């Protein structure tokens, strides 16, 4: 069976209010090593970017509302941008040059290990940071529910 939007909304509502996963404080890390997004990305703390200015971006805990894309009809949860957005800027030359391959969203401000990563994504293309003042940003951080089949 294919669930209706009523069931999809309920699934997203429950996830968006779960303080263990999406409703708690969340941390977005820049990732400096190639990886494969998926259920088990295998990221380690050594994969976190370590250039000056690479600290994880933080968004406060809150229930995440269920939204609907008016073009596709897909439902999604949006993780609100922190102050300054999802933007990183090099503030020194430590560990430059460094290539950023993607991002990882986690529930810990310090570690990617121990089941703390809840989502990952690759950038459209890797970004090379080579000098102080180099900057990059990621767009909207969201979880879209692709209509699952229940059997």
N, CA, C and O atoms as CSV, one atom per row, in Angstrom:
chain,resi,resn,atom,element,x,y,z
A,1,UNK,N,N,0.836,-1.188,0.000
A,1,UNK,CA,C,0.000,0.000,0.000
A,1,UNK,C,C,0.877,1.245,0.000
A,1,UNK,O,O,1.993,1.241,0.519
A,2,UNK,N,N,0.362,2.282,-0.578
A,2,UNK,CA,C,1.048,3.570,-0.566
A,2,UNK,C,C,0.312,4.469,0.424
A,2,UNK,O,O,-0.889,4.700,0.280
A,3,UNK,N,N,1.023,4.974,1.423
A,3,UNK,CA,C,0.350,5.803,2.423
A,3,UNK,C,C,-0.122,7.130,1.844
A,3,UNK,O,O,0.493,7.682,0.932
A,4,UNK,N,N,-1.216,7.624,2.387
A,4,UNK,CA,C,-1.744,8.924,1.974
A,4,UNK,C,C,-0.963,10.035,2.663
A,4,UNK,O,O,-0.125,9.780,3.527
A,5,UNK,N,N,-1.249,11.256,2.272
A,5,UNK,CA,C,-0.577,12.400,2.897
A,5,UNK,C,C,-0.904,12.490,4.387
A,5,UNK,O,O,-0.119,13.044,5.157
A,6,UNK,N,N,-2.043,11.957,4.801
A,6,UNK,CA,C,-2.406,11.964,6.225
A,6,UNK,C,C,-1.374,11.169,7.026
A,6,UNK,O,O,-0.889,11.646,8.052
A,7,UNK,N,N,-1.039,9.971,6.569
A,7,UNK,CA,C,-0.060,9.135,7.265
A,7,UNK,C,C,1.338,9.730,7.134
A,7,UNK,O,O,2.109,9.706,8.093
A,8,UNK,N,N,1.672,10.256,5.974
A,8,UNK,CA,C,2.987,10.872,5.793
A,8,UNK,C,C,3.169,12.051,6.747
A,8,UNK,O,O,4.237,12.212,7.338
A,9,UNK,N,N,2.133,12.874,6.897
A,9,UNK,CA,C,2.196,14.002,7.824
A,9,UNK,C,C,2.418,13.507,9.242
A,9,UNK,O,O,3.212,14.086,9.984
A,10,UNK,N,N,1.728,12.446,9.628
A,10,UNK,CA,C,1.874,11.904,10.976
A,10,UNK,C,C,3.296,11.388,11.216
A,10,UNK,O,O,3.865,11.608,12.286
A,11,UNK,N,N,3.865,10.707,10.227
A,11,UNK,CA,C,5.245,10.209,10.350
A,11,UNK,C,C,6.202,11.376,10.572
A,11,UNK,O,O,7.018,11.347,11.494
A,12,UNK,N,N,6.101,12.398,9.732
A,12,UNK,CA,C,6.989,13.553,9.862
A,12,UNK,C,C,6.750,14.317,11.165
A,12,UNK,O,O,7.700,14.797,11.782
A,13,UNK,N,N,5.495,14.431,11.584
A,13,UNK,CA,C,5.178,15.128,12.826
A,13,UNK,C,C,5.834,14.438,14.015
A,13,UNK,O,O,6.384,15.104,14.892
A,14,UNK,N,N,5.780,13.112,14.051
A,14,UNK,CA,C,6.394,12.360,15.153
A,14,UNK,C,C,7.914,12.525,15.150
A,14,UNK,O,O,8.520,12.725,16.203
A,15,UNK,N,N,8.517,12.442,13.993
A,15,UNK,CA,C,9.973,12.606,13.901
A,15,UNK,C,C,10.369,14.036,14.275
A,15,UNK,O,O,11.349,14.247,14.991
A,16,UNK,N,N,9.607,15.012,13.791
A,16,UNK,CA,C,9.922,16.411,14.055
A,16,UNK,C,C,9.783,16.821,15.507
A,16,UNK,O,O,10.343,17.837,15.917
A,17,UNK,N,N,9.046,16.049,16.291
A,17,UNK,CA,C,8.862,16.348,17.711
A,17,UNK,C,C,9.733,15.477,18.613
A,17,UNK,O,O,9.712,15.642,19.833
A,18,UNK,N,N,10.493,14.561,18.037
A,18,UNK,CA,C,11.313,13.631,18.803
A,18,UNK,C,C,12.595,14.308,19.264
A,18,UNK,O,O,13.461,14.615,18.444
A,19,UNK,N,N,12.727,14.544,20.565
A,19,UNK,CA,C,13.883,15.263,21.090
A,19,UNK,C,C,15.173,14.443,21.020
A,19,UNK,O,O,16.256,14.999,21.200
A,20,UNK,N,N,15.085,13.149,20.765
A,20,UNK,CA,C,16.295,12.339,20.613
A,20,UNK,C,C,16.881,12.517,19.212
A,20,UNK,O,O,18.088,12.369,19.022
A,21,UNK,N,N,16.039,12.831,18.242
A,21,UNK,CA,C,16.543,12.970,16.878
A,21,UNK,C,C,16.468,14.423,16.415
A,21,UNK,O,O,17.406,15.183,16.657
A,22,UNK,N,N,15.405,14.825,15.770
A,22,UNK,CA,C,15.374,16.128,15.110
A,22,UNK,C,C,14.942,17.314,15.962
A,22,UNK,O,O,15.257,18.450,15.609
A,23,UNK,N,N,14.238,17.102,17.061
A,23,UNK,CA,C,13.741,18.244,17.827
A,23,UNK,C,C,14.747,18.761,18.851
A,23,UNK,O,O,14.536,19.824,19.435
A,24,UNK,N,N,15.833,18.031,19.078
A,24,UNK,CA,C,16.877,18.508,19.976
A,24,UNK,C,C,17.804,19.472,19.258
A,24,UNK,O,O,17.634,19.736,18.068
A,25,UNK,N,N,18.783,19.997,19.980
A,25,UNK,CA,C,19.799,20.832,19.336
A,25,UNK,C,C,20.534,19.979,18.307
A,25,UNK,O,O,20.833,18.813,18.563
A,26,UNK,N,N,20.823,20.558,17.148
A,26,UNK,CA,C,21.496,19.830,16.077
A,26,UNK,C,C,22.747,20.580,15.642
A,26,UNK,O,O,22.831,21.802,15.767
A,27,UNK,N,N,23.722,19.827,15.127
A,27,UNK,CA,C,25.024,20.372,14.771
A,27,UNK,C,C,25.385,19.925,13.361
A,27,UNK,O,O,25.331,18.736,13.047
A,28,UNK,N,N,25.754,20.887,12.510
A,28,UNK,CA,C,26.113,20.584,11.133
A,28,UNK,C,C,27.623,20.740,10.974
A,28,UNK,O,O,28.184,21.811,11.209
A,29,UNK,N,N,28.267,19.646,10.567
A,29,UNK,CA,C,29.715,19.605,10.396
A,29,UNK,C,C,30.070,19.619,8.920
A,29,UNK,O,O,29.374,19.010,8.108
A,30,UNK,N,N,31.143,20.308,8.568
A,30,UNK,CA,C,31.736,20.210,7.238
A,30,UNK,C,C,32.634,18.974,7.250
A,30,UNK,O,O,33.345,18.725,8.224
A,31,UNK,N,N,32.598,18.204,6.164
A,31,UNK,CA,C,33.350,16.948,6.087
A,31,UNK,C,C,34.463,17.082,5.052
A,31,UNK,O,O,34.223,17.480,3.912
A,32,UNK,N,N,35.696,16.740,5.470
A,32,UNK,CA,C,36.868,16.948,4.612
A,32,UNK,C,C,37.310,15.719,3.832
A,32,UNK,O,O,38.212,15.825,3.001
A,33,UNK,N,N,36.720,14.575,4.065
A,33,UNK,CA,C,37.113,13.358,3.358
A,33,UNK,C,C,35.963,12.846,2.502
A,33,UNK,O,O,34.800,13.030,2.864
A,34,UNK,N,N,36.266,12.206,1.368
A,34,UNK,CA,C,35.192,11.619,0.554
A,34,UNK,C,C,34.424,10.572,1.367
A,34,UNK,O,O,35.011,9.846,2.169
A,35,UNK,N,N,33.106,10.503,1.150
A,35,UNK,CA,C,32.275,9.512,1.833
A,35,UNK,C,C,31.062,9.225,0.973
A,35,UNK,O,O,30.790,9.926,-0.002
A,36,UNK,N,N,30.347,8.193,1.345
A,36,UNK,CA,C,29.119,7.825,0.633
A,36,UNK,C,C,27.939,8.029,1.566
A,36,UNK,O,O,27.808,7.304,2.553
A,37,UNK,N,N,27.063,9.013,1.276
A,37,UNK,CA,C,25.878,9.199,2.113
A,37,UNK,C,C,25.024,7.938,2.097
A,37,UNK,O,O,24.999,7.208,1.107
A,38,UNK,N,N,24.340,7.693,3.176
A,38,UNK,CA,C,23.478,6.525,3.268
A,38,UNK,C,C,23.213,6.187,4.713
A,38,UNK,O,O,23.613,6.932,5.607
A,39,UNK,N,N,22.546,5.078,4.959
A,39,UNK,CA,C,22.185,4.702,6.327
A,39,UNK,C,C,23.386,4.506,7.246
A,39,UNK,O,O,23.268,4.701,8.456
A,40,UNK,N,N,24.540,4.125,6.698
A,40,UNK,CA,C,25.742,3.926,7.516
A,40,UNK,C,C,26.950,4.567,6.814
A,40,UNK,O,O,27.744,3.863,6.191
A,41,UNK,N,N,27.091,5.888,6.908
A,41,UNK,CA,C,28.158,6.568,6.170
A,41,UNK,C,C,29.564,6.282,6.693
A,41,UNK,O,O,30.543,6.541,5.992
A,42,UNK,N,N,29.682,5.755,7.909
A,42,UNK,CA,C,30.989,5.397,8.439
A,42,UNK,C,C,31.897,6.570,8.751
A,42,UNK,O,O,33.118,6.429,8.689
A,43,UNK,N,N,31.343,7.710,9.082
A,43,UNK,CA,C,32.163,8.888,9.370
A,43,UNK,C,C,32.800,8.785,10.758
A,43,UNK,O,O,32.194,8.293,11.710
A,44,UNK,N,N,34.034,9.262,10.837
A,44,UNK,CA,C,34.771,9.318,12.093
A,44,UNK,C,C,35.074,10.773,12.419
A,44,UNK,O,O,34.928,11.648,11.566
A,45,UNK,N,N,35.493,11.028,13.642
A,45,UNK,CA,C,35.835,12.397,14.016
A,45,UNK,C,C,36.973,12.941,13.159
A,45,UNK,O,O,37.064,14.153,12.959
A,46,UNK,N,N,37.839,12.073,12.652
A,46,UNK,CA,C,38.940,12.514,11.793
A,46,UNK,C,C,38.441,12.990,10.428
A,46,UNK,O,O,39.215,13.569,9.666
A,47,UNK,N,N,37.160,12.758,10.101
A,47,UNK,CA,C,36.578,13.228,8.841
A,47,UNK,C,C,36.078,14.670,8.923
A,47,UNK,O,O,35.828,15.301,7.896
A,48,UNK,N,N,35.933,15.190,10.142
A,48,UNK,CA,C,35.460,16.565,10.298
A,48,UNK,C,C,36.504,17.535,9.763
A,48,UNK,O,O,37.706,17.334,9.943
A,49,UNK,N,N,36.031,18.591,9.101
A,49,UNK,CA,C,36.943,19.637,8.648
A,49,UNK,C,C,37.656,20.220,9.864
A,49,UNK,O,O,37.087,20.302,10.952
A,50,UNK,N,N,38.921,20.627,9.663
A,50,UNK,CA,C,39.675,21.169,10.794
A,50,UNK,C,C,40.428,22.454,10.446
A,50,UNK,O,O,41.424,22.789,11.087
A,51,UNK,N,N,39.946,23.169,9.429
A,51,UNK,CA,C,40.519,24.486,9.129
A,51,UNK,C,C,40.085,25.476,10.193
A,51,UNK,O,O,39.090,25.250,10.881
A,52,UNK,N,N,40.821,26.571,10.336
A,52,UNK,CA,C,40.413,27.618,11.275
A,52,UNK,C,C,39.049,28.148,10.841
A,52,UNK,O,O,38.910,28.642,9.723
A,53,UNK,N,N,38.039,28.052,11.711
A,53,UNK,CA,C,36.686,28.481,11.380
A,53,UNK,C,C,35.754,27.328,11.048
A,53,UNK,O,O,34.620,27.550,10.622
A,54,UNK,N,N,36.220,26.092,11.239
A,54,UNK,CA,C,35.428,24.919,10.838
A,54,UNK,C,C,34.475,24.399,11.907
A,54,UNK,O,O,33.889,23.330,11.735
A,55,UNK,N,N,34.311,25.119,12.990
A,55,UNK,CA,C,33.425,24.671,14.066
A,55,UNK,C,C,32.029,24.355,13.529
A,55,UNK,O,O,31.521,25.037,12.639
A,56,UNK,N,N,31.421,23.306,14.090
A,56,UNK,CA,C,30.070,22.911,13.677
A,56,UNK,C,C,29.096,24.071,13.876
A,56,UNK,O,O,29.222,24.851,14.820
A,57,UNK,N,N,28.132,24.169,12.976
A,57,UNK,CA,C,27.063,25.162,13.085
A,57,UNK,C,C,25.940,24.551,13.923
A,57,UNK,O,O,25.626,23.369,13.778
A,58,UNK,N,N,25.339,25.353,14.794
A,58,UNK,CA,C,24.351,24.857,15.742
A,58,UNK,C,C,22.989,25.471,15.492
A,58,UNK,O,O,22.873,26.675,15.265
A,59,UNK,N,N,21.953,24.636,15.535
A,59,UNK,CA,C,20.584,25.130,15.499
A,59,UNK,C,C,19.894,24.645,16.770
A,59,UNK,O,O,20.063,23.498,17.184
A,60,UNK,N,N,19.129,25.519,17.369
A,60,UNK,CA,C,18.495,25.225,18.653
A,60,UNK,C,C,17.445,24.129,18.533
A,60,UNK,O,O,16.870,23.906,17.468
A,61,UNK,N,N,17.212,23.462,19.633
A,61,UNK,CA,C,16.174,22.443,19.680
A,61,UNK,C,C,14.789,23.057,19.612
A,61,UNK,O,O,14.531,24.091,20.228
A,62,UNK,N,N,13.912,22.432,18.876
A,62,UNK,CA,C,12.519,22.877,18.748
A,62,UNK,C,C,11.776,21.840,17.920
A,62,UNK,O,O,12.382,21.106,17.140
A,63,UNK,N,N,10.473,21.786,18.092
A,63,UNK,CA,C,9.677,20.915,17.233
A,63,UNK,C,C,9.761,21.449,15.816
A,63,UNK,O,O,9.556,22.639,15.577
A,64,UNK,N,N,10.062,20.566,14.880
A,64,UNK,CA,C,10.215,20.975,13.476
A,64,UNK,C,C,8.865,20.827,12.778
A,64,UNK,O,O,8.287,19.740,12.789
A,65,UNK,N,N,8.357,21.890,12.177
A,65,UNK,CA,C,7.041,21.810,11.533
A,65,UNK,C,C,7.090,21.015,10.229
A,65,UNK,O,O,8.120,20.969,9.556
A,66,UNK,N,N,5.983,20.401,9.887
A,66,UNK,CA,C,5.837,19.698,8.618
A,66,UNK,C,C,5.402,20.716,7.572
A,66,UNK,O,O,4.411,21.421,7.758
A,67,UNK,N,N,6.146,20.790,6.474
A,67,UNK,CA,C,5.858,21.732,5.403
A,67,UNK,C,C,5.575,20.968,4.121
A,67,UNK,O,O,5.950,19.803,3.993
A,68,UNK,N,N,4.914,21.620,3.171
A,68,UNK,CA,C,4.603,20.988,1.890
A,68,UNK,C,C,5.157,21.834,0.758
A,68,UNK,O,O,4.907,23.037,0.689
A,69,UNK,N,N,5.913,21.197,-0.130
A,69,UNK,CA,C,6.434,21.869,-1.314
A,69,UNK,C,C,5.260,22.059,-2.273
A,69,UNK,O,O,4.667,21.070,-2.702
A,70,UNK,N,N,4.901,23.309,-2.625
A,70,UNK,CA,C,3.738,23.544,-3.475
A,70,UNK,C,C,3.917,23.043,-4.913
A,70,UNK,O,O,2.931,22.827,-5.617
A,71,UNK,N,N,5.149,22.859,-5.348
A,71,UNK,CA,C,5.403,22.411,-6.717
A,71,UNK,C,C,5.283,20.891,-6.821
A,71,UNK,O,O,4.621,20.372,-7.720
A,72,UNK,N,N,5.936,20.176,-5.882
A,72,UNK,CA,C,5.966,18.712,-5.966
A,72,UNK,C,C,4.922,18.032,-5.100
A,72,UNK,O,O,4.574,16.873,-5.329
A,73,UNK,N,N,4.418,18.759,-4.096
A,73,UNK,CA,C,3.490,18.146,-3.143
A,73,UNK,C,C,4.198,17.320,-2.082
A,73,UNK,O,O,3.547,16.776,-1.191
A,74,UNK,N,N,5.535,17.215,-2.161
A,74,UNK,CA,C,6.302,16.462,-1.161
A,74,UNK,C,C,6.247,17.171,0.184
A,74,UNK,O,O,6.240,18.400,0.259
A,75,UNK,N,N,6.209,16.380,1.230
A,75,UNK,CA,C,6.232,16.934,2.572
A,75,UNK,C,C,7.640,16.839,3.121
A,75,UNK,O,O,8.378,15.905,2.805
A,76,UNK,N,N,8.014,17.814,3.948
A,76,UNK,CA,C,9.367,17.816,4.480
A,76,UNK,C,C,9.435,18.538,5.821
A,76,UNK,O,O,8.543,19.300,6.197
A,77,UNK,N,N,10.529,18.266,6.524
A,77,UNK,CA,C,10.877,18.988,7.742
A,77,UNK,C,C,12.069,19.869,7.403
A,77,UNK,O,O,13.038,19.403,6.805
A,78,UNK,N,N,12.002,21.120,7.777
A,78,UNK,CA,C,13.108,22.049,7.527
A,78,UNK,C,C,13.814,22.317,8.841
A,78,UNK,O,O,13.177,22.615,9.851
A,79,UNK,N,N,15.133,22.209,8.823
A,79,UNK,CA,C,15.930,22.545,10.000
A,79,UNK,C,C,16.297,24.018,9.875
A,79,UNK,O,O,16.962,24.406,8.914
A,80,UNK,N,N,15.869,24.858,10.841
A,80,UNK,CA,C,16.096,26.302,10.703
A,80,UNK,C,C,17.583,26.656,10.674
A,80,UNK,O,O,18.406,26.025,11.337
A,81,UNK,N,N,17.899,27.676,9.893
A,81,UNK,CA,C,19.280,28.155,9.805
A,81,UNK,C,C,19.706,28.749,11.146
A,81,UNK,O,O,18.901,29.377,11.833
A,82,UNK,N,N,20.971,28.551,11.517
A,82,UNK,CA,C,21.492,29.250,12.701
A,82,UNK,C,C,21.772,30.712,12.339
A,82,UNK,O,O,21.718,31.089,11.169
A,83,UNK,N,N,22.065,31.515,13.336
A,83,UNK,CA,C,22.455,32.901,13.060
A,83,UNK,C,C,23.649,32.882,12.110
A,83,UNK,O,O,24.622,32.172,12.361
A,84,UNK,N,N,23.592,33.637,11.041
A,84,UNK,CA,C,24.671,33.654,10.068
A,84,UNK,C,C,24.540,32.598,8.987
A,84,UNK,O,O,25.342,32.567,8.053
A,85,UNK,N,N,23.541,31.733,9.099
A,85,UNK,CA,C,23.307,30.709,8.086
A,85,UNK,C,C,24.263,29.531,8.193
A,85,UNK,O,O,25.084,29.447,9.107
A,86,UNK,N,N,24.131,28.635,7.243
A,86,UNK,CA,C,24.980,27.438,7.177
A,86,UNK,C,C,26.229,27.795,6.370
A,86,UNK,O,O,26.466,27.232,5.301
A,87,UNK,N,N,27.024,28.736,6.887
A,87,UNK,CA,C,28.178,29.271,6.172
A,87,UNK,C,C,29.445,29.107,7.011
A,87,UNK,O,O,29.454,29.368,8.214
A,88,UNK,N,N,30.498,28.672,6.352
A,88,UNK,CA,C,31.806,28.563,6.995
A,88,UNK,C,C,32.781,29.464,6.263
A,88,UNK,O,O,32.732,29.588,5.040
A,89,UNK,N,N,33.679,30.100,7.035
A,89,UNK,CA,C,34.716,30.964,6.467
A,89,UNK,C,C,36.041,30.638,7.154
A,89,UNK,O,O,36.104,30.515,8.377
A,90,UNK,N,N,37.084,30.502,6.361
A,90,UNK,CA,C,38.393,30.256,6.955
A,90,UNK,C,C,38.865,31.530,7.648
A,90,UNK,O,O,38.791,32.623,7.086
A,91,UNK,N,N,39.349,31.371,8.875
A,91,UNK,CA,C,39.788,32.532,9.656
A,91,UNK,C,C,41.295,32.529,9.886
A,91,UNK,O,O,41.821,33.389,10.592
A,92,UNK,N,N,41.977,31.577,9.300
A,92,UNK,CA,C,43.431,31.460,9.424
A,92,UNK,C,C,43.921,30.482,8.377
A,92,UNK,O,O,43.168,30.117,7.474
A,93,UNK,N,N,45.155,30.056,8.478
A,93,UNK,CA,C,45.737,29.170,7.469
A,93,UNK,C,C,45.943,27.738,7.951
A,93,UNK,O,O,46.441,26.901,7.198
A,94,UNK,N,N,45.568,27.443,9.194
A,94,UNK,CA,C,45.757,26.096,9.727
A,94,UNK,C,C,45.039,25.070,8.853
A,94,UNK,O,O,43.859,25.223,8.536
A,95,UNK,N,N,45.769,24.023,8.471
A,95,UNK,CA,C,45.268,22.880,7.689
A,95,UNK,C,C,44.776,23.242,6.289
A,95,UNK,O,O,44.031,22.476,5.678
A,96,UNK,N,N,45.186,24.403,5.779
A,96,UNK,CA,C,44.866,24.738,4.393
A,96,UNK,C,C,46.021,24.297,3.509
A,96,UNK,O,O,47.167,24.340,3.957
A,97,UNK,N,N,45.779,23.882,2.296
A,97,UNK,CA,C,44.455,23.759,1.675
A,97,UNK,C,C,43.687,22.564,2.237
A,97,UNK,O,O,44.271,21.588,2.708
A,98,UNK,N,N,42.365,22.670,2.172
A,98,UNK,CA,C,41.483,21.591,2.620
A,98,UNK,C,C,40.285,21.529,1.670
A,98,UNK,O,O,39.716,22.556,1.298
A,99,UNK,N,N,39.919,20.321,1.289
A,99,UNK,CA,C,38.771,20.117,0.399
A,99,UNK,C,C,37.582,19.680,1.230
A,99,UNK,O,O,37.694,18.783,2.066
A,100,UNK,N,N,36.436,20.318,0.998
A,100,UNK,CA,C,35.196,19.962,1.702
A,100,UNK,C,C,34.318,19.179,0.731
A,100,UNK,O,O,33.993,19.652,-0.358
A,101,UNK,N,N,33.944,17.977,1.146
A,101,UNK,CA,C,33.174,17.059,0.307
A,101,UNK,C,C,31.681,17.067,0.612
A,101,UNK,O,O,30.861,16.814,-0.271
A,102,UNK,N,N,31.328,17.359,1.865
A,102,UNK,CA,C,29.915,17.291,2.217
A,102,UNK,C,C,29.675,17.771,3.631
A,102,UNK,O,O,30.511,18.439,4.240
A,103,UNK,N,N,28.508,17.412,4.133
A,103,UNK,CA,C,28.085,17.822,5.476
A,103,UNK,C,C,27.494,16.634,6.211
A,103,UNK,O,O,27.019,15.674,5.604
A,104,UNK,N,N,27.535,16.724,7.533
A,104,UNK,CA,C,26.924,15.703,8.385
A,104,UNK,C,C,26.163,16.404,9.501
A,104,UNK,O,O,26.694,17.292,10.168
A,105,UNK,N,N,24.929,16.001,9.693
A,105,UNK,CA,C,24.088,16.557,10.751
A,105,UNK,C,C,24.096,15.580,11.910
A,105,UNK,O,O,23.842,14.389,11.730
A,106,UNK,N,N,24.389,16.085,13.098
A,106,UNK,CA,C,24.486,15.203,14.250
A,106,UNK,C,C,23.826,15.769,15.489
A,106,UNK,O,O,23.388,16.919,15.519
A,107,UNK,N,N,23.765,14.931,16.510
A,107,UNK,CA,C,23.153,15.301,17.779
A,107,UNK,C,C,24.195,15.645,18.837
A,107,UNK,O,O,23.839,15.957,19.974
A,108,UNK,N,N,25.471,15.593,18.481
A,108,UNK,CA,C,26.551,15.943,19.398
A,108,UNK,C,C,27.320,17.119,18.817
A,108,UNK,O,O,27.533,17.199,17.607
A,109,UNK,N,N,27.734,18.027,19.689
A,109,UNK,CA,C,28.501,19.185,19.219
A,109,UNK,C,C,29.969,18.851,19.008
A,109,UNK,O,O,30.717,19.669,18.473
A,110,UNK,N,N,30.396,17.652,19.424
A,110,UNK,CA,C,31.819,17.339,19.374
A,110,UNK,C,C,32.178,16.083,18.591
A,110,UNK,O,O,33.313,15.965,18.130
A,111,UNK,N,N,31.254,15.140,18.424
A,111,UNK,CA,C,31.641,13.874,17.815
A,111,UNK,C,C,30.669,13.408,16.742
A,111,UNK,O,O,29.466,13.659,16.810
A,112,UNK,N,N,31.224,12.727,15.754
A,112,UNK,CA,C,30.420,12.077,14.723
A,112,UNK,C,C,30.268,10.590,15.027
A,112,UNK,O,O,29.503,9.891,14.361
A,113,UNK,N,N,30.983,10.116,16.014
A,113,UNK,CA,C,31.027,8.693,16.313
A,113,UNK,C,C,29.960,8.289,17.325
A,113,UNK,O,O,29.378,9.139,17.999
A,114,UNK,N,N,29.710,6.980,17.426
A,114,UNK,CA,C,28.778,6.464,18.420
A,114,UNK,C,C,27.321,6.695,18.076
A,114,UNK,O,O,26.498,6.875,18.973
A,115,UNK,N,N,26.983,6.694,16.788
A,115,UNK,CA,C,25.587,6.855,16.393
A,115,UNK,C,C,25.068,8.263,16.496
A,115,UNK,O,O,23.857,8.474,16.563
A,116,UNK,N,N,25.956,9.230,16.511
A,116,UNK,CA,C,25.539,10.628,16.664
A,116,UNK,C,C,25.159,11.299,15.347
A,116,UNK,O,O,24.538,12.362,15.365
A,117,UNK,N,N,25.517,10.706,14.200
A,117,UNK,CA,C,25.176,11.280,12.899
A,117,UNK,C,C,23.775,10.816,12.508
A,117,UNK,O,O,23.482,9.621,12.529
A,118,UNK,N,N,22.911,11.772,12.151
A,118,UNK,CA,C,21.551,11.394,11.762
A,118,UNK,C,C,21.267,11.642,10.282
A,118,UNK,O,O,20.247,11.190,9.762
A,119,UNK,N,N,22.173,12.365,9.596
A,119,UNK,CA,C,21.989,12.587,8.162
A,119,UNK,C,C,23.285,13.112,7.566
A,119,UNK,O,O,24.077,13.772,8.239
A,120,UNK,N,N,23.484,12.803,6.280
A,120,UNK,CA,C,24.658,13.294,5.566
A,120,UNK,C,C,24.251,13.713,4.159
A,120,UNK,O,O,23.207,13.305,3.650
A,121,UNK,N,N,25.086,14.527,3.549
A,121,UNK,CA,C,24.869,14.923,2.155
A,121,UNK,C,C,26.199,15.340,1.555
A,121,UNK,O,O,27.047,15.924,2.230
A,122,UNK,N,N,26.369,15.031,0.276
A,122,UNK,CA,C,27.526,15.516,-0.461
A,122,UNK,C,C,27.209,16.902,-1.020
A,122,UNK,O,O,26.055,17.207,-1.321
A,123,UNK,N,N,28.231,17.733,-1.157
A,123,UNK,CA,C,28.059,19.003,-1.852
A,123,UNK,C,C,27.915,18.712,-3.337
A,123,UNK,O,O,28.303,17.635,-3.790
A,124,UNK,N,N,27.373,19.633,-4.096
A,124,UNK,CA,C,27.236,19.438,-5.543
A,124,UNK,C,C,28.588,19.148,-6.177
A,124,UNK,O,O,28.688,18.344,-7.103
A,125,UNK,N,N,29.626,19.808,-5.674
A,125,UNK,CA,C,31.005,19.573,-6.104
A,125,UNK,C,C,31.895,19.875,-4.897
A,125,UNK,O,O,31.578,20.771,-4.115
A,126,UNK,N,N,32.996,19.151,-4.731
A,126,UNK,CA,C,33.902,19.459,-3.612
A,126,UNK,C,C,34.391,20.901,-3.708
A,126,UNK,O,O,34.535,21.453,-4.799
A,127,UNK,N,N,34.643,21.499,-2.545
A,127,UNK,CA,C,35.088,22.889,-2.477
A,127,UNK,C,C,36.490,22.916,-1.888
A,127,UNK,O,O,36.735,22.357,-0.819
A,128,UNK,N,N,37.407,23.568,-2.592
A,128,UNK,CA,C,38.777,23.706,-2.113
A,128,UNK,C,C,38.938,25.031,-1.383
A,128,UNK,O,O,38.716,26.100,-1.950
A,129,UNK,N,N,39.324,24.944,-0.127
A,129,UNK,CA,C,39.624,26.128,0.674
A,129,UNK,C,C,41.141,26.273,0.680
A,129,UNK,O,O,41.843,25.342,1.075
A,130,UNK,N,N,41.656,27.415,0.254
A,130,UNK,CA,C,43.103,27.558,0.107
A,130,UNK,C,C,43.687,28.764,0.838
A,130,UNK,O,O,44.900,28.819,1.046
A,131,UNK,N,N,42.859,29.731,1.233
A,131,UNK,CA,C,43.388,30.948,1.839
A,131,UNK,C,C,42.434,31.484,2.904
A,131,UNK,O,O,41.243,31.172,2.903
A,132,UNK,N,N,42.969,32.281,3.796
A,132,UNK,CA,C,42.142,32.951,4.799
A,132,UNK,C,C,41.055,33.757,4.097
A,132,UNK,O,O,41.330,34.471,3.132
A,133,UNK,N,N,39.831,33.643,4.580
A,133,UNK,CA,C,38.712,34.370,3.986
A,133,UNK,C,C,37.919,33.566,2.977
A,133,UNK,O,O,36.845,33.994,2.554
A,134,UNK,N,N,38.435,32.388,2.575
A,134,UNK,CA,C,37.638,31.529,1.691
A,134,UNK,C,C,36.383,31.102,2.443
A,134,UNK,O,O,36.421,30.865,3.650
A,135,UNK,N,N,35.278,31.008,1.724
A,135,UNK,CA,C,34.000,30.751,2.365
A,135,UNK,C,C,33.141,29.843,1.503
A,135,UNK,O,O,33.271,29.822,0.279
A,136,UNK,N,N,32.264,29.097,2.154
A,136,UNK,CA,C,31.264,28.322,1.425
A,136,UNK,C,C,30.018,28.211,2.293
A,136,UNK,O,O,30.078,28.313,3.519
A,137,UNK,N,N,28.902,28.001,1.631
A,137,UNK,CA,C,27.626,27.881,2.336
A,137,UNK,C,C,26.843,26.723,1.744
A,137,UNK,O,O,26.988,26.395,0.567
A,138,UNK,N,N,26.022,26.117,2.563
A,138,UNK,CA,C,25.088,25.109,2.072
A,138,UNK,C,C,23.695,25.708,2.166
A,138,UNK,O,O,23.421,26.541,3.029
A,139,UNK,N,N,22.832,25.280,1.282
A,139,UNK,CA,C,21.473,25.815,1.240
A,139,UNK,C,C,20.616,25.254,2.366
A,139,UNK,O,O,21.107,24.895,3.436
A,140,UNK,N,N,19.367,25.194,2.098
A,140,UNK,CA,C,18.390,24.728,3.072
A,140,UNK,C,C,18.700,23.302,3.541
A,140,UNK,O,O,18.995,22.422,2.732
A,141,UNK,N,N,18.628,23.089,4.851
A,141,UNK,CA,C,18.798,21.757,5.421
A,141,UNK,C,C,17.391,21.235,5.717
A,141,UNK,O,O,16.671,21.779,6.554
A,142,UNK,N,N,17.020,20.164,5.006
A,142,UNK,CA,C,15.658,19.643,5.149
A,142,UNK,C,C,15.639,18.143,4.934
A,142,UNK,O,O,16.547,17.568,4.334
A,143,UNK,N,N,14.584,17.524,5.437
A,143,UNK,CA,C,14.334,16.098,5.256
A,143,UNK,C,C,13.037,15.959,4.499
A,143,UNK,O,O,11.979,16.354,4.991
A,144,UNK,N,N,13.108,15.402,3.308
A,144,UNK,CA,C,11.909,15.198,2.492
A,144,UNK,C,C,11.483,13.751,2.601
A,144,UNK,O,O,12.311,12.847,2.491
A,145,UNK,N,N,10.210,13.528,2.815
A,145,UNK,CA,C,9.676,12.184,2.887
A,145,UNK,C,C,9.315,11.722,1.475
A,145,UNK,O,O,8.396,12.250,0.848
A,146,UNK,N,N,10.043,10.746,1.001
A,146,UNK,CA,C,9.727,10.133,-0.273
A,146,UNK,C,C,8.676,9.075,0.031
A,146,UNK,O,O,8.895,8.211,0.879
A,147,UNK,N,N,7.568,9.133,-0.635
A,147,UNK,CA,C,6.446,8.271,-0.299
A,147,UNK,C,C,6.869,6.798,-0.210
A,147,UNK,O,O,7.170,6.168,-1.223
A,148,UNK,N,N,6.885,6.261,1.014
A,148,UNK,CA,C,7.271,4.860,1.180
A,148,UNK,C,C,6.084,3.942,0.940
A,148,UNK,O,O,4.925,4.347,1.028
A,149,UNK,N,N,6.407,2.715,0.639
A,149,UNK,CA,C,5.363,1.692,0.532
A,149,UNK,C,C,5.350,0.880,1.815
A,149,UNK,O,O,6.407,0.491,2.312
A,150,UNK,N,N,4.214,0.629,2.337
A,150,UNK,CA,C,4.083,-0.212,3.529
A,150,UNK,C,C,3.555,-1.563,3.094
A,150,UNK,O,O,2.557,-1.646,2.378
A,151,UNK,N,N,4.221,-2.618,3.523
A,151,UNK,CA,C,3.766,-3.958,3.162
A,151,UNK,C,C,3.425,-4.758,4.388
A,151,UNK,O,O,3.022,-5.916,4.277
